[in-house]
Amino acid sequence: AVECNLCPIEYKRASKSQEIDLPFDIGCGDDEICTALLSLSGRFYNT
């Protein structure tokens, strides 16, 4: 295995991932113009 000192995940075998669906209203108005304002942030420690 090759170690990468610049990689965001230090130990790939110890990493965890999860996929979830997040339903949201995309803000379509009567003029049929849709405007989405999406934001996501997260911090996971000791998981």
Helices and strands as residue ranges (DSSP letters): G 12-14
